[in-house]
C-alpha cells in the first residue's frame, strides 16, 4: 500500500491549499536540494491590494464595428446620416440616434468618446489592436486585455474564473486569446448565458471527486520530492483552480432562473440581453473581467453592416439598448456601478459613404467608445467629428489612451511588464496617456 511521505494538509473538500503545498514542498526540497518552484508569488502579492479596491470591468463588445451614425454620434442634416433621427438625452444638448431611447435616459452616467482614431480598417488587425493595445505582428501573440486583468487580479480565495466571456465571436479565426500568457489566463467561455458547458459539473459525486483529488495530491507529493517538483507544480495549479471551480457552490451564479422574470424581460430575452444579466451576477461574485459579445442574432453579419444597414441597424440597436441600459441601472441599484467599469465598443466605425442598399464599410476614424461606472465621470461627450462625421476635429483619442485609462480604473500599472516564452519583456500598454476628462 502506498503511503504519503509528506503531510499535505488536505482540506475538508479534499483539496490542498496552494500555500500549504508550497510550504511542504519547500521544506522537503530544502532537504533534497532539488526543488525550484515557479509560482507567481510577486503577482499574487500585488493582486491582493488591487482586489481590496473591488473594481471589475464589463466589456460590451459590438462584434463587427457599429455605425456611429446609428448609435451615439448622429449627424442630422448631413448627406451621410441615413434614416436614423436624433433624440434628446438626459444631458441637454447631447443627442443619440433614435434607436437608443433607454441609453439616452442614462446619459447622465455615460462618458461618450466620439473621437477614437486608429490605423486598422480590416477586422483581424483592428480587433487585435483594440483588444490588446498592440498592432498585430507575427513575432508576438499579444494577450487580450481580459487576460491581462486576469493575470493582475487573480485571487486564490475566489473560486470562479477571473475572466469570463459570454457569447461567441462571429468568426473564431479573428478572435484574440490569452496569447503568450498561456492558458492560465484564458477566458472561461459561456456560449449562451444560463447554460454551462457540459463538462463543468463533475460526473462523479462531490465526495467521490474529493477523495480522488486527495489521493492524486498524495501521489504527486511523492513524485515532487523525487525530483518532479516543476511538473507537479504546473499540474497542481491546474487541478487546484479547476477543482475549486467545479466544486464551488457559486456555480449557481450561472443559473439565471434565480432572477425574477420581470428583470430578465427588462434586459431582453436575447442572448446578449441575458449575457448582460449574467455579467452583473458575475461581478457581484468578484469576477474581475467579463466580456459580453453582441452579434445581433439576426444573421451572421452582426454589426458588420456592409449590406442592408438601414434594415439591420434598428434591430441591432434595439436589442443592445435595453440590455445596456438595464445593466447600468441594475448595477447602480445594487451599489455596484461605482466598482464596475462598463465599456461599450467595437473594433471601428462605419464609413460616411452609404452604399446603395444602406450598408457602410469599415472606418477607423471618428469611431465610438462609451464608458460608465468605475469612477468615470458621466454626463459628458469627449471629442468631436466634423459636420459630416468624416474627420476628427477635437480631442483625438488613441487605442493606447483608452487602454491606459482602463488600467487607471482597475488599479493596474500600464507600464508593468509580462514576458514572452523567450523572456522578452512586454509592457501591458506601450504608450498612451490617461484620458483626464474621464476622471474630472
C-alpha positions in Angstrom: 0.0 0.0 0.0 1.3 3.4 -0.9 1.9 5.8 2.0 2.3 9.5 1.5 5.8 10.7 2.7 4.6 14.3 3.1 1.6 15.6 5.1 -0.2 17.8 2.5 -2.8 19.3 4.8 -5.8 18.2 2.7 -8.9 20.4 3.4 -12.4 19.1 4.2 -13.1 19.5 0.5 -10.3 17.0 -0.4 -8.2 19.8 -1.8 -4.7 21.0 -1.0 -4.2 24.7 -0.3 -1.5 26.0 -2.5 0.3 27.8 0.3 0.3 24.6 2.3 1.5 22.6 -0.7 4.3 25.2 -1.3 5.4 25.2 2.3 5.5 21.4 2.4 7.4 21.0 -0.9 9.7 23.8 0.0 10.7 22.1 3.2 11.2 18.7 1.5 13.0 20.4 -1.3 15.5 22.1 1.0 16.3 18.7 2.4 16.6 17.1 -1.1 18.3 20.2 -2.6 16.4 19.7 -5.8 13.3 21.9 -5.9 12.7 25.0 -8.0 9.1 26.2 -7.9 7.8 28.7 -10.4 4.7 30.2 -8.7 3.9 33.8 -9.5 4.2 34.9 -5.8 5.0 38.5 -6.7 1.9 38.9 -8.9 -0.3 37.4 -6.2 1.1 39.8 -3.6 0.4 42.7 -5.9 -3.0 41.4 -6.7 -4.0 41.4 -3.1 -4.0 45.2 -2.8 -5.8 45.5 -6.1 -8.6 43.2 -5.1 -9.3 45.3 -2.0 -10.4 48.0 -4.3 -13.1 45.7 -5.7 -13.0 47.1 -9.3 -14.2 44.9 -12.2 -14.7 45.6 -15.9 -17.6 44.5 -18.2 -16.8 44.8 -21.9 -19.9 45.0 -24.1 -18.4 44.0 -27.5 -20.3 45.0 -30.6 -18.8 42.4 -32.9 -18.2 43.8 -36.4 -18.0 47.5 -35.9 -21.1 49.6 -35.0 -22.1 52.6 -37.1 -21.6 55.9 -35.2 -24.4 57.5 -37.3 -26.9 55.0 -35.9 -25.7 55.0 -32.3 -24.2 57.8 -30.3 -23.0 60.4 -32.9 -25.8 61.0 -35.4 -25.1 63.8 -37.9 -28.6 65.2 -38.6 -28.7 67.2 -41.7 -25.6 65.6 -43.2 -25.8 63.8 -46.6 -24.3 60.8 -44.8 -26.7 60.4 -41.9 -29.3 57.9 -43.3 -32.8 57.4 -41.8 -31.9 57.4 -38.1 -33.2 60.5 -36.4 -31.8 62.3 -33.3 -33.4 62.2 -29.9 -32.6 64.2 -26.8 -30.8 62.6 -23.9 -30.8 63.3 -20.2 -28.0 65.8 -20.8 -29.1 68.9 -22.6 -27.5 69.4 -26.0 -26.4 65.8 -26.3 -28.3 63.7 -28.9 -28.3 60.0 -29.8 -29.8 58.1 -32.7 -33.4 57.3 -32.0 -32.8 53.6 -31.8 -31.4 54.2 -28.3 -34.1 55.7 -26.1 -33.1 53.8 -22.9 -29.5 54.7 -23.2 -30.5 58.3 -23.9 -32.2 58.3 -20.5 -28.9 57.1 -18.9 -26.7 59.8 -20.5 -26.0 61.2 -17.0 -24.0 58.1 -16.3 -22.2 58.0 -19.6 -18.9 59.3 -21.0 -19.2 59.1 -24.8 -15.9 59.3 -26.7 -16.7 60.4 -30.3 -13.1 60.9 -31.5 -11.5 57.5 -31.5 -8.7 57.2 -34.0 -6.9 54.0 -35.1 -4.9 52.8 -38.1 -6.5 49.5 -38.8 -9.6 49.1 -41.1 -9.5 45.3 -41.5 -11.3 43.2 -38.9 -8.5 40.8 -37.9 -5.9 43.6 -37.5 -8.4 46.1 -35.9 -9.6 43.5 -33.3 -6.0 42.7 -32.4 -5.2 46.4 -31.9 -8.3 47.3 -29.9 -8.3 44.2 -27.7 -4.6 44.1 -26.9 -3.4 47.7 -27.3 -0.8 46.5 -29.8 -0.8 46.4 -33.6 -0.7 42.8 -34.9 2.7 41.2 -35.6 3.8 37.7 -36.3 6.5 37.9 -33.7 4.3 38.1 -30.6 0.8 36.8 -29.7 -0.3 39.7 -27.5 -2.9 38.8 -24.9 -6.4 40.2 -24.9 -7.0 42.8 -22.2 -9.2 40.4 -20.2 -6.2 38.1 -19.8 -4.1 41.0 -18.6 -6.7 41.7 -16.0 -6.9 38.1 -15.0 -3.1 38.0 -14.5 -3.0 41.1 -12.4 -6.2 40.3 -10.4 -6.2 36.6 -9.9 -7.3 35.6 -6.4 -6.9 32.4 -4.5 -9.9 33.0 -2.4 -12.3 33.4 -5.4 -13.3 30.1 -6.9 -14.8 31.5 -10.1 -12.6 32.3 -13.1 -11.1 35.9 -13.2 -12.0 36.3 -16.9 -15.4 35.1 -18.3 -16.6 35.5 -21.8 -20.3 35.2 -22.7 -21.3 34.6 -26.3 -19.3 33.6 -29.3 -17.4 35.8 -31.8 -18.9 35.8 -35.3 -15.7 34.5 -36.8 -13.4 32.4 -34.5 -10.2 33.0 -36.6 -10.4 36.7 -35.8 -10.5 36.2 -32.1 -7.8 37.3 -29.7 -6.9 35.0 -26.8 -4.5 34.9 -23.9 -1.5 34.8 -26.3 1.9 34.5 -24.7 0.3 34.5 -21.2 -0.9 30.9 -21.9 -4.0 29.0 -20.8 -3.7 30.0 -17.2 -5.2 33.4 -18.1 -7.5 32.3 -20.8 -11.2 33.2 -20.7 -13.8 30.8 -19.4 -16.3 30.7 -22.2 -20.0 30.5 -22.0 -21.6 30.2 -25.4 -25.0 31.1 -24.1 -25.9 32.8 -20.8 -27.8 30.4 -18.5 -26.2 27.3 -19.9 -22.9 26.0 -18.5 -20.6 24.0 -20.8 -21.4 20.2 -20.4 -18.0 19.3 -18.9 -18.2 21.7 -16.0 -20.3 19.8 -13.5 -18.5 16.7 -12.2 -19.6 13.3 -13.4 -18.9 11.7 -10.1 -20.5 12.7 -6.7 -18.7 15.5 -4.9 -17.4 13.3 -2.1 -16.0 10.8 -4.5 -14.3 13.5 -6.5 -12.8 15.0 -3.4 -11.3 11.6 -2.3 -9.8 11.2 -5.8 -8.3 14.6 -5.6 -6.8 13.9 -2.2 -5.3 10.6 -3.4 -3.9 12.4 -6.5 -2.3 15.0 -4.3 -0.6 12.4 -2.1 0.8 10.6 -5.1 2.0 13.8 -6.7 3.8 14.8 -3.5 6.0 11.7 -3.7 6.8 12.4 -7.3 7.7 16.0 -6.4 10.1 15.0 -3.6 11.7 12.5 -6.0 12.6 15.3 -8.4 9.4 16.2 -10.4 8.5 19.3 -8.5 8.2 21.6 -11.5 5.8 19.2 -13.3 3.8 18.7 -10.1 3.6 22.4 -9.5 2.2 23.0 -13.0 -0.3 20.2 -12.7 -1.3 21.1 -9.2 -2.0 24.7 -10.3 -4.4 23.5 -13.0 -6.1 20.9 -10.7 -6.4 23.4 -7.8 -8.1 26.0 -9.9 -10.3 23.6 -11.8 -11.4 21.5 -8.8 -12.3 24.6 -6.7 -14.4 25.9 -9.6 -16.3 22.7 -10.4 -17.0 22.0 -6.6 -17.9 25.6 -5.9 -21.4 26.4 -4.5 -21.1 29.6 -6.5 -21.7 27.7 -9.8 -25.3 28.8 -9.2 -24.1 32.2 -10.3 -24.5 31.0 -13.8 -28.2 30.0 -13.2 -30.3 32.8 -14.5 -33.5 31.1 -13.3 -32.8 32.6 -9.9 -33.6 36.1 -11.3 -37.2 37.4 -11.5 -38.9 37.2 -14.9 -39.5 41.0 -14.8 -35.8 41.7 -14.6 -34.9 39.1 -17.3 -37.5 40.8 -19.6 -36.1 44.2 -18.9 -32.7 43.0 -20.1 -34.3 41.4 -23.1 -34.6 37.7 -23.8 -31.9 37.8 -26.5 -28.6 36.1 -25.9 -26.9 39.5 -25.5 -29.5 40.7 -23.0 -29.2 37.6 -20.8 -25.5 37.8 -21.2 -25.5 41.3 -19.6 -27.6 39.9 -16.7 -25.1 37.1 -16.2 -22.3 39.7 -16.3 -23.9 41.6 -13.4 -24.2 38.3 -11.4 -20.5 37.5 -12.0 -19.1 40.9 -11.0 -21.1 40.6 -7.8 -19.2 37.4 -7.0 -15.8 39.1 -7.6 -15.1 38.2 -11.2 -12.6 40.8 -12.4 -13.3 40.9 -16.2 -16.5 39.9 -18.1 -16.9 40.2 -21.8 -20.4 40.0 -23.4 -20.5 39.7 -27.2 -23.3 41.1 -29.3 -23.8 39.7 -32.8 -27.4 40.7 -33.1 -28.9 37.2 -33.6 -30.4 38.2 -36.9 -27.8 37.0 -39.4 -24.1 36.1 -39.4 -23.0 39.7 -40.1 -23.6 41.1 -36.7 -22.6 44.8 -36.6 -20.6 44.4 -39.8 -23.3 46.0 -41.8 -21.7 46.3 -45.3 -25.1 45.5 -46.7 -28.7 46.2 -45.6 -27.5 48.5 -42.9 -30.7 50.5 -42.9 -32.7 47.3 -42.4 -30.5 45.7 -39.7 -29.3 48.6 -37.6 -32.7 49.2 -35.9 -32.8 45.6 -34.8 -29.2 45.5 -33.6 -29.5 48.8 -31.7 -32.9 47.9 -30.0 -31.5 44.7 -28.7 -28.4 46.3 -27.3 -30.3 49.4 -26.0 -32.5 47.6 -23.5 -29.6 45.3 -22.3 -27.0 48.0 -21.8 -29.3 50.5 -20.1 -30.8 47.8 -17.8 -27.3 46.7 -16.9 -26.3 50.2 -15.8 -29.5 50.6 -13.8 -29.2 47.2 -12.2 -25.6 47.8 -11.1 -26.5 51.2 -9.7 -29.5 49.8 -7.8 -27.2 47.2 -6.2 -24.5 49.6 -5.3 -22.1 48.0 -7.8 -21.8 50.6 -10.6 -19.1 52.7 -8.8 -17.0 49.5 -8.6 -17.7 48.3 -12.1 -16.4 49.9 -15.3 -18.8 49.2 -18.2 -17.4 49.7 -21.7 -19.4 49.7 -25.0 -17.3 49.4 -28.1 -16.4 47.5 -31.3 -13.3 47.4 -33.4 -14.0 50.5 -35.5 -16.9 52.5 -37.0 -18.6 52.7 -40.4 -17.9 54.9 -43.4 -19.7 58.1 -44.0 -20.4 56.9 -47.6 -23.6 54.9 -47.8 -23.9 52.0 -50.2 -27.0 51.6 -52.4 -28.5 49.1 -50.1 -27.9 51.1 -46.9 -24.7 49.4 -45.9 -21.5 51.1 -44.8 -17.9 49.8 -44.9 -15.1 49.9 -42.3 -14.0 53.3 -40.9 -11.2 53.6 -38.2 -11.6 57.4 -37.9 -14.0 59.1 -35.5 -15.5 55.9 -34.1 -17.1 55.5 -30.7 -16.5 54.2 -27.2 -18.9 54.6 -24.3 -17.9 54.2 -20.7 -19.8 54.3 -17.4 -19.2 53.4 -13.8 -15.9 52.5 -12.1 -15.4 56.1 -11.0 -15.7 57.5 -14.6 -17.3 61.0 -14.7 -20.6 60.7 -16.6 -22.8 63.1 -18.4 -20.2 64.2 -20.9 -19.1 63.9 -24.5 -15.3 63.7 -25.2 -14.1 64.7 -28.7 -15.9 65.5 -31.9 -16.0 64.9 -35.6 -17.0 67.4 -38.3 -20.5 68.1 -39.5 -20.4 65.1 -41.8 -18.6 62.8 -39.5 -15.6 62.4 -41.8 -12.7 63.7 -39.7 -12.0 64.2 -36.0 -11.8 67.9 -35.3 -11.5 67.8 -31.5 -9.6 65.7 -28.9 -8.4 62.6 -30.9 -8.2 59.6 -28.6 -5.9 56.6 -29.4 -6.5 52.9 -28.5 -3.5 53.1 -26.2 -5.0 56.1 -24.4 -8.1 54.0 -23.9 -6.2 51.0 -22.5 -4.2 53.2 -20.1 -7.5 54.7 -18.8 -8.9 51.2 -18.3 -5.8 50.4 -16.2 -6.4 53.6 -14.2 -9.8 52.4 -13.2 -8.7 48.9 -12.4 -5.7 50.0 -10.4 -3.2 48.4 -12.8 0.1 50.0 -13.7 0.1 50.1 -17.6 3.9 50.1 -17.6 4.2 46.8 -15.8 5.6 44.0 -17.9 5.0 40.4 -18.7 7.4 38.1 -20.6 7.2 36.0 -23.7 8.4 32.4 -23.7 11.9 33.7 -24.8 12.0 36.1 -21.9 11.3 39.2 -23.9 9.7 41.9 -21.7 6.4 43.4 -23.0 4.7 46.4 -21.3 1.0 46.0 -20.6 0.4 49.1 -22.7 3.1 50.6 -24.8 2.4 54.4 -25.0 -0.8 56.3 -24.4 -1.9 58.5 -21.6 -4.8 58.6 -19.2 -7.8 60.5 -20.7 -8.1 63.1 -17.9 -11.7 64.1 -18.7 -12.9 60.7 -17.7 -11.9 61.4 -14.1 -12.5 65.1 -13.7 
